[in-house]
Amino acid sequence: MTGEGGGARSGLALVGWLGLCFAAAAMGSLFLPGEWYVHLKKPAWNPPGWIFGPVWSILYTLMACAAWMIWNRGGWAGQRPALALFLVQLLFNALWSPLFFGWHQPALAFVDILLLWVSLLGTLIIFLRIHRVAGLLFVPYLLWVSFAAVLNFTLWRLNG
């Protein structure tokens, strides 16, 4: 267990949470949009490609910091349900790029992003109950995934 505050163990834990979150990000970098995506019909409000890297970098950093704050309130032993739910949402997050860009399955990717959204909302709520700031750090992530879900659905419907 760890207490509130600093220390070498807490600093290493932050590095660990950052590493875990950016490992999920690395999964996405293995499955880039490519030619298939370029040729899809897209809505006028589809964001430019350059925006995704910076936005996701910020979001992965925020979620790692949030998980670290929760971990600092009792470690794995004290926060198992909250941290397990965090890992579930991170898994759904990591699966989206292979489903959408790798296997060209927007329908399956949409199911995945809905599961991500539900698990993300659950994580936000449980984090809020434990550490208000940690929960609030998930709000931009929830908003972005909400937008991404609508975009995923729209791309699926536009392209059959």
N, C-alpha and C positions, 0 to 999 in steps of 0.2 A: 504494500500500500504506500501511497504517497500523500503527503499533506498539501494544503494550499501553499503556494510559494515556489521559490526557486530551487537552486541546487543543481548539481551536475546531473543527477538522475532525471530531474524534470527537463533540463535542457536536452538531454539525449532522447527523452520521450518526444519532445517537440520535433526533433530531427527525424525520429521514427515515423511520426504521423505525417510529416511532410513527405518523407520517402514513400510511404504507403499510398498517399493520395496521388503523388506524381507517378507512381507505378501504374495506377489506373489511367492516368493521362497518357502514359507511354503506350498503353494498349491502343488508344485512339490514334496515336501517331503511326501505328503499324498498318492502319486501314485508312488511307487518305481518299478524298473524294474521287479523283481520277476522271477518266473519260466518260464513264457511265454517268456520273453525277453532272458533268458539264452538259450532257445532252438531255437531261431531264427538263420537262416544262416546270417553270418556277413561278411563284406569285411575284407581283411587282414589289412586295415588301420583303422579299428574301434578302437577308443581309449580305454585304460583300464578304468574300472569303477571308480577307485579312483580319476581320474583327474577332473570329472565333479563338484564335491563339491567345490574344491578350485577355479576353473575357474569361476563358477557361483557366488560364494561369492564375488570375485573381481568385476565381471561385475555388480552385483546388487549395490555394493558400488559406482562404477563409475557412474552408471545411476542416483542414488539418489543424488550424488554430482552435477551432471549436471542439474538435475531438480531444485535443490536448487539454483544454480547459476542463472538460468532463473527466478525463483520465486523472487530472490533478485533484479531483474530488473523491478519490478513493481507489484509483487504479482499476485494473480488470476485476478484482474481487469485489470492489464496492460499486462498480458501475457496469457490470456485465450486460444487463438488458439494453441500456442506452448505447453502449459501444458495439454490441452485437447488431443492433438495428442500424447503426452507422455503417458497419461493414456490409450489411445486406444492401443498403442503398448504393454503396460504392461498387459492389459487384454488378448491380443493374446498370450503373453508370458505365463501367468498363465493357459491358456486353453490347452496348448500343452501336458503337462504331463497327465492330465486326459484322453485326447483323445488317446494318444499313449500307455501309460502304464496302464491306468485304464480301458479303453474300448477296447484296442487292435485294434485300428483303424488307422493304419499307413497312409492310404490314406487321411482320414479326418485330421489327424495331419499334413500331408504335405500341405494341403490347408491352415490350420491354420498358419503354419510356413511361407508360402508365404505371407499371409496377415501380419504376424508379420514383415517380411523382408521389405515389402513396407512401412508399417507405421513407422518402425524403421528408414528407409532411409529418410522418410519425416521429422521425428523428428530430425534427425542429421542435415539435411539441414536448417530447421527453427531455430534450436539451434545455428548453426554456424552464422547465420545472426544476432542473438541477442547477443551472447557471444561466441567468437571463442573457448575458452578453453572448454566450455560446449559442443559444437559440437564435438570437437576432442575427448572428453571423450567417445563418442559413437562409435568411429571407432573400438576399439577392440570388442565391442558388435556386430557390424555389421559383422565383419570378422568371429566371432564365430558362429553367426546365419547362415551365408552363408555356413560355413562348416557343421553345424547341418542340414541344409536343404538338402544338398547333401547326407549326411548320412541317413536322414529320407527317402529320395527318394530311395536310394540304398537298404535299409532294406525292404521297401515296395515292390520293384521290385523283390528282391531275395526271398521273402517269399509269394508272391502272395497276 
